[in-house]
């Protein structure tokens, strides 16, 4: 059986057996960031975003992903250019063994995609269902809040830069207009 999907921005056709779970199919296709922890959908290690929503891929038949857009942790960033959440997890010390990181990062990204100004309670709710036995949860909550702040700061900086660019263009037009009028 073949399913056509878009994974991390690339169109991919997966060859699967009818009873294959999505987590198994993604790992077989090389997306090793998708972990299989419980095979029951309760630990969150297998979380991926499907059409913008976090889902536990260990309990989803792979065939249900036909035509869907899937984001795995590999699609968020890489060591050379990490996603702001990945960097915040490292900076906060919330990565130890790393097994649960991909699912937690996907859950955190889904939160920030829908809520750019989360509270600690929002983060707790978003990470609920992502088990971590090494670091606990305080550092992860701090990391997500730190990432949200970094995103907000970056957006503000881009706005200021854009405003300055608009003012510069307007100033250039005024100067050009004055120069053109003196003929």
PyMOL commands that place a pseudoatom at each C-alpha (Angstrom):
pseudoatom trace, name=CA, resn=UNK, resi=1, chain=A, elem=C, hetatm=0, pos=[0.000, 0.000, 0.000]
pseudoatom trace, name=CA, resn=UNK, resi=2, chain=A, elem=C, hetatm=0, pos=[1.269, 3.486, -0.832]
pseudoatom trace, name=CA, resn=UNK, resi=3, chain=A, elem=C, hetatm=0, pos=[0.373, 6.742, 0.847]
pseudoatom trace, name=CA, resn=UNK, resi=4, chain=A, elem=C, hetatm=0, pos=[1.233, 10.179, -0.457]
pseudoatom trace, name=CA, resn=UNK, resi=5, chain=A, elem=C, hetatm=0, pos=[1.962, 12.809, 2.122]
pseudoatom trace, name=CA, resn=UNK, resi=6, chain=A, elem=C, hetatm=0, pos=[4.049, 15.901, 2.724]
pseudoatom trace, name=CA, resn=UNK, resi=7, chain=A, elem=C, hetatm=0, pos=[6.649, 15.479, 5.457]
pseudoatom trace, name=CA, resn=UNK, resi=8, chain=A, elem=C, hetatm=0, pos=[8.682, 18.436, 6.669]
pseudoatom trace, name=CA, resn=UNK, resi=9, chain=A, elem=C, hetatm=0, pos=[7.841, 20.352, 3.508]
pseudoatom trace, name=CA, resn=UNK, resi=10, chain=A, elem=C, hetatm=0, pos=[8.665, 17.576, 1.032]
pseudoatom trace, name=CA, resn=UNK, resi=11, chain=A, elem=C, hetatm=0, pos=[6.227, 15.420, -0.916]
pseudoatom trace, name=CA, resn=UNK, resi=12, chain=A, elem=C, hetatm=0, pos=[6.871, 11.796, 0.019]
pseudoatom trace, name=CA, resn=UNK, resi=13, chain=A, elem=C, hetatm=0, pos=[5.272, 8.523, -0.983]
pseudoatom trace, name=CA, resn=UNK, resi=14, chain=A, elem=C, hetatm=0, pos=[5.490, 5.917, 1.764]
pseudoatom trace, name=CA, resn=UNK, resi=15, chain=A, elem=C, hetatm=0, pos=[5.248, 2.212, 0.971]
pseudoatom trace, name=CA, resn=UNK, resi=16, chain=A, elem=C, hetatm=0, pos=[3.548, 0.544, 3.950]
pseudoatom trace, name=CA, resn=UNK, resi=17, chain=A, elem=C, hetatm=0, pos=[1.695, -2.570, 5.027]
pseudoatom trace, name=CA, resn=UNK, resi=18, chain=A, elem=C, hetatm=0, pos=[-1.999, -1.965, 5.756]
pseudoatom trace, name=CA, resn=UNK, resi=19, chain=A, elem=C, hetatm=0, pos=[-1.630, -2.417, 9.526]
pseudoatom trace, name=CA, resn=UNK, resi=20, chain=A, elem=C, hetatm=0, pos=[1.443, -0.164, 9.931]
pseudoatom trace, name=CA, resn=UNK, resi=21, chain=A, elem=C, hetatm=0, pos=[1.215, 2.611, 12.471]
pseudoatom trace, name=CA, resn=UNK, resi=22, chain=A, elem=C, hetatm=0, pos=[2.360, 6.060, 11.373]
pseudoatom trace, name=CA, resn=UNK, resi=23, chain=A, elem=C, hetatm=0, pos=[5.256, 6.165, 13.866]
pseudoatom trace, name=CA, resn=UNK, resi=24, chain=A, elem=C, hetatm=0, pos=[6.676, 2.942, 12.375]
pseudoatom trace, name=CA, resn=UNK, resi=25, chain=A, elem=C, hetatm=0, pos=[6.267, 4.242, 8.812]
pseudoatom trace, name=CA, resn=UNK, resi=26, chain=A, elem=C, hetatm=0, pos=[7.964, 7.545, 9.638]
pseudoatom trace, name=CA, resn=UNK, resi=27, chain=A, elem=C, hetatm=0, pos=[10.893, 5.828, 11.352]
pseudoatom trace, name=CA, resn=UNK, resi=28, chain=A, elem=C, hetatm=0, pos=[11.257, 3.421, 8.413]
pseudoatom trace, name=CA, resn=UNK, resi=29, chain=A, elem=C, hetatm=0, pos=[11.394, 6.473, 6.118]
pseudoatom trace, name=CA, resn=UNK, resi=30, chain=A, elem=C, hetatm=0, pos=[14.308, 7.850, 8.151]
pseudoatom trace, name=CA, resn=UNK, resi=31, chain=A, elem=C, hetatm=0, pos=[12.552, 10.184, 10.567]
pseudoatom trace, name=CA, resn=UNK, resi=32, chain=A, elem=C, hetatm=0, pos=[14.249, 8.802, 13.669]
pseudoatom trace, name=CA, resn=UNK, resi=33, chain=A, elem=C, hetatm=0, pos=[13.152, 11.775, 15.799]
pseudoatom trace, name=CA, resn=UNK, resi=34, chain=A, elem=C, hetatm=0, pos=[9.785, 10.036, 16.016]
pseudoatom trace, name=CA, resn=UNK, resi=35, chain=A, elem=C, hetatm=0, pos=[10.208, 7.809, 19.057]
pseudoatom trace, name=CA, resn=UNK, resi=36, chain=A, elem=C, hetatm=0, pos=[8.102, 4.815, 20.016]
pseudoatom trace, name=CA, resn=UNK, resi=37, chain=A, elem=C, hetatm=0, pos=[7.793, 4.705, 23.765]
pseudoatom trace, name=CA, resn=UNK, resi=38, chain=A, elem=C, hetatm=0, pos=[4.522, 3.122, 24.799]
pseudoatom trace, name=CA, resn=UNK, resi=39, chain=A, elem=C, hetatm=0, pos=[2.678, 2.168, 21.576]
pseudoatom trace, name=CA, resn=UNK, resi=40, chain=A, elem=C, hetatm=0, pos=[-0.497, 3.227, 23.410]
pseudoatom trace, name=CA, resn=UNK, resi=41, chain=A, elem=C, hetatm=0, pos=[-0.550, 6.981, 22.783]
pseudoatom trace, name=CA, resn=UNK, resi=42, chain=A, elem=C, hetatm=0, pos=[0.068, 7.881, 26.408]
pseudoatom trace, name=CA, resn=UNK, resi=43, chain=A, elem=C, hetatm=0, pos=[3.735, 8.971, 26.617]
pseudoatom trace, name=CA, resn=UNK, resi=44, chain=A, elem=C, hetatm=0, pos=[3.945, 11.547, 23.806]
pseudoatom trace, name=CA, resn=UNK, resi=45, chain=A, elem=C, hetatm=0, pos=[7.362, 10.443, 22.505]
pseudoatom trace, name=CA, resn=UNK, resi=46, chain=A, elem=C, hetatm=0, pos=[5.862, 9.758, 19.066]
pseudoatom trace, name=CA, resn=UNK, resi=47, chain=A, elem=C, hetatm=0, pos=[4.123, 13.130, 18.665]
pseudoatom trace, name=CA, resn=UNK, resi=48, chain=A, elem=C, hetatm=0, pos=[4.128, 14.755, 15.239]
pseudoatom trace, name=CA, resn=UNK, resi=49, chain=A, elem=C, hetatm=0, pos=[2.066, 17.586, 13.819]
pseudoatom trace, name=CA, resn=UNK, resi=50, chain=A, elem=C, hetatm=0, pos=[-0.491, 16.469, 11.276]
pseudoatom trace, name=CA, resn=UNK, resi=51, chain=A, elem=C, hetatm=0, pos=[-2.159, 19.295, 9.397]
pseudoatom trace, name=CA, resn=UNK, resi=52, chain=A, elem=C, hetatm=0, pos=[-1.124, 21.663, 12.178]
pseudoatom trace, name=CA, resn=UNK, resi=53, chain=A, elem=C, hetatm=0, pos=[-2.296, 19.562, 15.116]
pseudoatom trace, name=CA, resn=UNK, resi=54, chain=A, elem=C, hetatm=0, pos=[-0.137, 17.489, 17.473]
pseudoatom trace, name=CA, resn=UNK, resi=55, chain=A, elem=C, hetatm=0, pos=[-0.980, 13.795, 17.258]
pseudoatom trace, name=CA, resn=UNK, resi=56, chain=A, elem=C, hetatm=0, pos=[0.452, 10.636, 18.783]
pseudoatom trace, name=CA, resn=UNK, resi=57, chain=A, elem=C, hetatm=0, pos=[1.643, 8.739, 15.723]
pseudoatom trace, name=CA, resn=UNK, resi=58, chain=A, elem=C, hetatm=0, pos=[2.059, 5.382, 17.479]
pseudoatom trace, name=CA, resn=UNK, resi=59, chain=A, elem=C, hetatm=0, pos=[-1.714, 4.881, 17.548]
pseudoatom trace, name=CA, resn=UNK, resi=60, chain=A, elem=C, hetatm=0, pos=[-2.556, 6.272, 14.110]
pseudoatom trace, name=CA, resn=UNK, resi=61, chain=A, elem=C, hetatm=0, pos=[-2.731, 3.896, 11.187]
pseudoatom trace, name=CA, resn=UNK, resi=62, chain=A, elem=C, hetatm=0, pos=[-0.284, 5.223, 8.597]
pseudoatom trace, name=CA, resn=UNK, resi=63, chain=A, elem=C, hetatm=0, pos=[-2.977, 5.165, 5.924]
pseudoatom trace, name=CA, resn=UNK, resi=64, chain=A, elem=C, hetatm=0, pos=[-4.823, 7.965, 7.742]
pseudoatom trace, name=CA, resn=UNK, resi=65, chain=A, elem=C, hetatm=0, pos=[-1.981, 10.316, 6.791]
pseudoatom trace, name=CA, resn=UNK, resi=66, chain=A, elem=C, hetatm=0, pos=[-2.845, 10.135, 3.071]
pseudoatom trace, name=CA, resn=UNK, resi=67, chain=A, elem=C, hetatm=0, pos=[-2.734, 13.679, 1.708]
pseudoatom trace, name=CA, resn=UNK, resi=68, chain=A, elem=C, hetatm=0, pos=[-1.742, 15.176, 5.053]
pseudoatom trace, name=CA, resn=UNK, resi=69, chain=A, elem=C, hetatm=0, pos=[1.046, 17.556, 5.934]
pseudoatom trace, name=CA, resn=UNK, resi=70, chain=A, elem=C, hetatm=0, pos=[3.267, 16.101, 8.664]
pseudoatom trace, name=CA, resn=UNK, resi=71, chain=A, elem=C, hetatm=0, pos=[5.897, 17.898, 10.704]
pseudoatom trace, name=CA, resn=UNK, resi=72, chain=A, elem=C, hetatm=0, pos=[8.424, 15.878, 12.681]
pseudoatom trace, name=CA, resn=UNK, resi=73, chain=A, elem=C, hetatm=0, pos=[11.047, 17.326, 15.002]
pseudoatom trace, name=CA, resn=UNK, resi=74, chain=A, elem=C, hetatm=0, pos=[13.563, 17.054, 12.143]
pseudoatom trace, name=CA, resn=UNK, resi=75, chain=A, elem=C, hetatm=0, pos=[11.474, 19.600, 10.244]
pseudoatom trace, name=CA, resn=UNK, resi=76, chain=A, elem=C, hetatm=0, pos=[11.666, 22.142, 13.062]
pseudoatom trace, name=CA, resn=UNK, resi=77, chain=A, elem=C, hetatm=0, pos=[15.393, 22.780, 12.835]
pseudoatom trace, name=CA, resn=UNK, resi=78, chain=A, elem=C, hetatm=0, pos=[18.829, 21.207, 12.970]
pseudoatom trace, name=CA, resn=UNK, resi=79, chain=A, elem=C, hetatm=0, pos=[22.005, 21.566, 15.060]
pseudoatom trace, name=CA, resn=UNK, resi=80, chain=A, elem=C, hetatm=0, pos=[23.330, 24.310, 12.772]
pseudoatom trace, name=CA, resn=UNK, resi=81, chain=A, elem=C, hetatm=0, pos=[20.061, 26.252, 12.750]
pseudoatom trace, name=CA, resn=UNK, resi=82, chain=A, elem=C, hetatm=0, pos=[17.830, 25.111, 15.611]
pseudoatom trace, name=CA, resn=UNK, resi=83, chain=A, elem=C, hetatm=0, pos=[14.244, 26.203, 16.045]
pseudoatom trace, name=CA, resn=UNK, resi=84, chain=A, elem=C, hetatm=0, pos=[13.840, 28.700, 18.882]
pseudoatom trace, name=CA, resn=UNK, resi=85, chain=A, elem=C, hetatm=0, pos=[12.186, 25.980, 20.997]
pseudoatom trace, name=CA, resn=UNK, resi=86, chain=A, elem=C, hetatm=0, pos=[15.023, 23.535, 20.407]
pseudoatom trace, name=CA, resn=UNK, resi=87, chain=A, elem=C, hetatm=0, pos=[17.536, 26.176, 21.481]
pseudoatom trace, name=CA, resn=UNK, resi=88, chain=A, elem=C, hetatm=0, pos=[15.461, 27.084, 24.540]
pseudoatom trace, name=CA, resn=UNK, resi=89, chain=A, elem=C, hetatm=0, pos=[15.325, 23.418, 25.601]
pseudoatom trace, name=CA, resn=UNK, resi=90, chain=A, elem=C, hetatm=0, pos=[19.130, 23.241, 25.396]
pseudoatom trace, name=CA, resn=UNK, resi=91, chain=A, elem=C, hetatm=0, pos=[19.657, 26.602, 27.115]
pseudoatom trace, name=CA, resn=UNK, resi=92, chain=A, elem=C, hetatm=0, pos=[17.321, 25.712, 29.994]
pseudoatom trace, name=CA, resn=UNK, resi=93, chain=A, elem=C, hetatm=0, pos=[18.935, 22.337, 30.642]
pseudoatom trace, name=CA, resn=UNK, resi=94, chain=A, elem=C, hetatm=0, pos=[15.708, 20.499, 29.945]
pseudoatom trace, name=CA, resn=UNK, resi=95, chain=A, elem=C, hetatm=0, pos=[17.365, 17.950, 27.670]
pseudoatom trace, name=CA, resn=UNK, resi=96, chain=A, elem=C, hetatm=0, pos=[18.958, 14.972, 29.357]
pseudoatom trace, name=CA, resn=UNK, resi=97, chain=A, elem=C, hetatm=0, pos=[18.515, 11.574, 27.762]
pseudoatom trace, name=CA, resn=UNK, resi=98, chain=A, elem=C, hetatm=0, pos=[16.594, 13.245, 24.930]
pseudoatom trace, name=CA, resn=UNK, resi=99, chain=A, elem=C, hetatm=0, pos=[14.134, 10.439, 24.277]
pseudoatom trace, name=CA, resn=UNK, resi=100, chain=A, elem=C, hetatm=0, pos=[11.058, 12.523, 25.018]
pseudoatom trace, name=CA, resn=UNK, resi=101, chain=A, elem=C, hetatm=0, pos=[12.365, 15.774, 23.528]
pseudoatom trace, name=CA, resn=UNK, resi=102, chain=A, elem=C, hetatm=0, pos=[10.856, 15.371, 20.046]
pseudoatom trace, name=CA, resn=UNK, resi=103, chain=A, elem=C, hetatm=0, pos=[7.319, 14.875, 21.306]
pseudoatom trace, name=CA, resn=UNK, resi=104, chain=A, elem=C, hetatm=0, pos=[7.640, 17.667, 23.854]
pseudoatom trace, name=CA, resn=UNK, resi=105, chain=A, elem=C, hetatm=0, pos=[9.009, 20.021, 21.198]
pseudoatom trace, name=CA, resn=UNK, resi=106, chain=A, elem=C, hetatm=0, pos=[6.130, 19.217, 18.857]
pseudoatom trace, name=CA, resn=UNK, resi=107, chain=A, elem=C, hetatm=0, pos=[3.594, 19.849, 21.647]
pseudoatom trace, name=CA, resn=UNK, resi=108, chain=A, elem=C, hetatm=0, pos=[5.316, 23.119, 22.537]
pseudoatom trace, name=CA, resn=UNK, resi=109, chain=A, elem=C, hetatm=0, pos=[5.399, 24.229, 18.886]
pseudoatom trace, name=CA, resn=UNK, resi=110, chain=A, elem=C, hetatm=0, pos=[1.688, 23.517, 18.526]
pseudoatom trace, name=CA, resn=UNK, resi=111, chain=A, elem=C, hetatm=0, pos=[1.063, 25.693, 21.574]
pseudoatom trace, name=CA, resn=UNK, resi=112, chain=A, elem=C, hetatm=0, pos=[3.164, 28.609, 20.326]
pseudoatom trace, name=CA, resn=UNK, resi=113, chain=A, elem=C, hetatm=0, pos=[1.605, 28.355, 16.862]
pseudoatom trace, name=CA, resn=UNK, resi=114, chain=A, elem=C, hetatm=0, pos=[-1.825, 28.904, 18.428]
pseudoatom trace, name=CA, resn=UNK, resi=115, chain=A, elem=C, hetatm=0, pos=[-0.887, 31.081, 21.418]
pseudoatom trace, name=CA, resn=UNK, resi=116, chain=A, elem=C, hetatm=0, pos=[2.095, 33.411, 21.139]
pseudoatom trace, name=CA, resn=UNK, resi=117, chain=A, elem=C, hetatm=0, pos=[1.764, 34.612, 24.733]
pseudoatom trace, name=CA, resn=UNK, resi=118, chain=A, elem=C, hetatm=0, pos=[1.195, 31.480, 26.845]
pseudoatom trace, name=CA, resn=UNK, resi=119, chain=A, elem=C, hetatm=0, pos=[1.070, 31.378, 30.623]
pseudoatom trace, name=CA, resn=UNK, resi=120, chain=A, elem=C, hetatm=0, pos=[2.855, 28.715, 32.639]
pseudoatom trace, name=CA, resn=UNK, resi=121, chain=A, elem=C, hetatm=0, pos=[-0.530, 27.011, 33.012]
pseudoatom trace, name=CA, resn=UNK, resi=122, chain=A, elem=C, hetatm=0, pos=[-1.009, 26.999, 29.218]
pseudoatom trace, name=CA, resn=UNK, resi=123, chain=A, elem=C, hetatm=0, pos=[2.399, 25.360, 28.829]
pseudoatom trace, name=CA, resn=UNK, resi=124, chain=A, elem=C, hetatm=0, pos=[1.581, 22.738, 31.467]
pseudoatom trace, name=CA, resn=UNK, resi=125, chain=A, elem=C, hetatm=0, pos=[-1.633, 21.904, 29.617]
pseudoatom trace, name=CA, resn=UNK, resi=126, chain=A, elem=C, hetatm=0, pos=[0.189, 21.689, 26.268]
pseudoatom trace, name=CA, resn=UNK, resi=127, chain=A, elem=C, hetatm=0, pos=[2.904, 19.406, 27.632]
pseudoatom trace, name=CA, resn=UNK, resi=128, chain=A, elem=C, hetatm=0, pos=[0.431, 17.202, 29.485]
pseudoatom trace, name=CA, resn=UNK, resi=129, chain=A, elem=C, hetatm=0, pos=[0.750, 13.750, 27.961]
pseudoatom trace, name=CA, resn=UNK, resi=130, chain=A, elem=C, hetatm=0, pos=[4.477, 14.109, 27.277]
pseudoatom trace, name=CA, resn=UNK, resi=131, chain=A, elem=C, hetatm=0, pos=[6.267, 12.051, 29.885]
pseudoatom trace, name=CA, resn=UNK, resi=132, chain=A, elem=C, hetatm=0, pos=[9.800, 12.942, 30.984]
pseudoatom trace, name=CA, resn=UNK, resi=133, chain=A, elem=C, hetatm=0, pos=[11.549, 10.960, 33.661]
pseudoatom trace, name=CA, resn=UNK, resi=134, chain=A, elem=C, hetatm=0, pos=[14.949, 12.708, 33.541]
pseudoatom trace, name=CA, resn=UNK, resi=135, chain=A, elem=C, hetatm=0, pos=[14.437, 16.451, 33.927]
pseudoatom trace, name=CA, resn=UNK, resi=136, chain=A, elem=C, hetatm=0, pos=[10.920, 16.761, 35.208]
pseudoatom trace, name=CA, resn=UNK, resi=137, chain=A, elem=C, hetatm=0, pos=[8.810, 19.565, 33.881]
pseudoatom trace, name=CA, resn=UNK, resi=138, chain=A, elem=C, hetatm=0, pos=[9.838, 22.873, 35.440]
pseudoatom trace, name=CA, resn=UNK, resi=139, chain=A, elem=C, hetatm=0, pos=[12.768, 23.383, 33.067]
pseudoatom trace, name=CA, resn=UNK, resi=140, chain=A, elem=C, hetatm=0, pos=[10.568, 22.496, 30.087]
pseudoatom trace, name=CA, resn=UNK, resi=141, chain=A, elem=C, hetatm=0, pos=[7.916, 24.985, 31.125]
pseudoatom trace, name=CA, resn=UNK, resi=142, chain=A, elem=C, hetatm=0, pos=[10.626, 27.625, 31.533]
pseudoatom trace, name=CA, resn=UNK, resi=143, chain=A, elem=C, hetatm=0, pos=[12.040, 26.729, 28.108]
pseudoatom trace, name=CA, resn=UNK, resi=144, chain=A, elem=C, hetatm=0, pos=[8.696, 27.176, 26.343]
pseudoatom trace, name=CA, resn=UNK, resi=145, chain=A, elem=C, hetatm=0, pos=[8.083, 30.503, 28.086]
pseudoatom trace, name=CA, resn=UNK, resi=146, chain=A, elem=C, hetatm=0, pos=[11.626, 31.591, 27.162]
pseudoatom trace, name=CA, resn=UNK, resi=147, chain=A, elem=C, hetatm=0, pos=[11.004, 30.615, 23.519]
pseudoatom trace, name=CA, resn=UNK, resi=148, chain=A, elem=C, hetatm=0, pos=[7.695, 32.510, 23.461]
pseudoatom trace, name=CA, resn=UNK, resi=149, chain=A, elem=C, hetatm=0, pos=[9.480, 35.603, 24.746]
pseudoatom trace, name=CA, resn=UNK, resi=150, chain=A, elem=C, hetatm=0, pos=[12.262, 35.191, 22.157]
pseudoatom trace, name=CA, resn=UNK, resi=151, chain=A, elem=C, hetatm=0, pos=[9.716, 34.883, 19.334]
pseudoatom trace, name=CA, resn=UNK, resi=152, chain=A, elem=C, hetatm=0, pos=[7.869, 37.962, 20.552]
pseudoatom trace, name=CA, resn=UNK, resi=153, chain=A, elem=C, hetatm=0, pos=[11.147, 39.932, 20.776]
pseudoatom trace, name=CA, resn=UNK, resi=154, chain=A, elem=C, hetatm=0, pos=[12.168, 38.814, 17.268]
pseudoatom trace, name=CA, resn=UNK, resi=155, chain=A, elem=C, hetatm=0, pos=[8.767, 39.832, 15.854]
pseudoatom trace, name=CA, resn=UNK, resi=156, chain=A, elem=C, hetatm=0, pos=[9.034, 43.223, 17.549]
pseudoatom trace, name=CA, resn=UNK, resi=157, chain=A, elem=C, hetatm=0, pos=[12.533, 43.706, 16.117]
pseudoatom trace, name=CA, resn=UNK, resi=158, chain=A, elem=C, hetatm=0, pos=[11.293, 42.812, 12.626]
pseudoatom trace, name=CA, resn=UNK, resi=159, chain=A, elem=C, hetatm=0, pos=[8.429, 45.295, 13.008]
pseudoatom trace, name=CA, resn=UNK, resi=160, chain=A, elem=C, hetatm=0, pos=[10.835, 48.045, 14.061]
pseudoatom trace, name=CA, resn=UNK, resi=161, chain=A, elem=C, hetatm=0, pos=[13.156, 47.172, 11.163]
pseudoatom trace, name=CA, resn=UNK, resi=162, chain=A, elem=C, hetatm=0, pos=[10.212, 47.189, 8.734]
pseudoatom trace, name=CA, resn=UNK, resi=163, chain=A, elem=C, hetatm=0, pos=[8.994, 50.529, 10.112]
pseudoatom trace, name=CA, resn=UNK, resi=164, chain=A, elem=C, hetatm=0, pos=[12.466, 52.004, 9.637]
pseudoatom trace, name=CA, resn=UNK, resi=165, chain=A, elem=C, hetatm=0, pos=[12.581, 50.660, 6.075]
pseudoatom trace, name=CA, resn=UNK, resi=166, chain=A, elem=C, hetatm=0, pos=[9.173, 52.194, 5.272]
pseudoatom trace, name=CA, resn=UNK, resi=167, chain=A, elem=C, hetatm=0, pos=[10.289, 55.543, 6.699]
pseudoatom trace, name=CA, resn=UNK, resi=168, chain=A, elem=C, hetatm=0, pos=[13.503, 55.365, 4.659]
pseudoatom trace, name=CA, resn=UNK, resi=169, chain=A, elem=C, hetatm=0, pos=[11.554, 54.659, 1.464]
pseudoatom trace, name=CA, resn=UNK, resi=170, chain=A, elem=C, hetatm=0, pos=[9.188, 57.577, 2.205]
pseudoatom trace, name=CA, resn=UNK, resi=171, chain=A, elem=C, hetatm=0, pos=[12.169, 59.839, 2.878]
pseudoatom trace, name=CA, resn=UNK, resi=172, chain=A, elem=C, hetatm=0, pos=[13.785, 58.736, -0.396]
pseudoatom trace, name=CA, resn=UNK, resi=173, chain=A, elem=C, hetatm=0, pos=[10.552, 59.490, -2.278]
pseudoatom trace, name=CA, resn=UNK, resi=174, chain=A, elem=C, hetatm=0, pos=[10.338, 62.950, -0.708]
pseudoatom trace, name=CA, resn=UNK, resi=175, chain=A, elem=C, hetatm=0, pos=[13.961, 63.645, -1.592]
pseudoatom trace, name=CA, resn=UNK, resi=176, chain=A, elem=C, hetatm=0, pos=[13.442, 62.336, -5.121]
pseudoatom trace, name=CA, resn=UNK, resi=177, chain=A, elem=C, hetatm=0, pos=[10.285, 64.429, -5.447]
pseudoatom trace, name=CA, resn=UNK, resi=178, chain=A, elem=C, hetatm=0, pos=[12.092, 67.567, -4.363]
pseudoatom trace, name=CA, resn=UNK, resi=179, chain=A, elem=C, hetatm=0, pos=[14.984, 66.856, -6.701]
pseudoatom trace, name=CA, resn=UNK, resi=180, chain=A, elem=C, hetatm=0, pos=[12.599, 66.248, -9.578]
pseudoatom trace, name=CA, resn=UNK, resi=181, chain=A, elem=C, hetatm=0, pos=[10.702, 69.482, -8.942]
pseudoatom trace, name=CA, resn=UNK, resi=182, chain=A, elem=C, hetatm=0, pos=[13.775, 71.729, -9.237]
pseudoatom trace, name=CA, resn=UNK, resi=183, chain=A, elem=C, hetatm=0, pos=[14.286, 71.195, -12.983]
for i in range(1, 183): cmd.bond("trace and resi %d" % i, "trace and resi %d" % (i + 1))
show_as sticks, trace
zoom trace
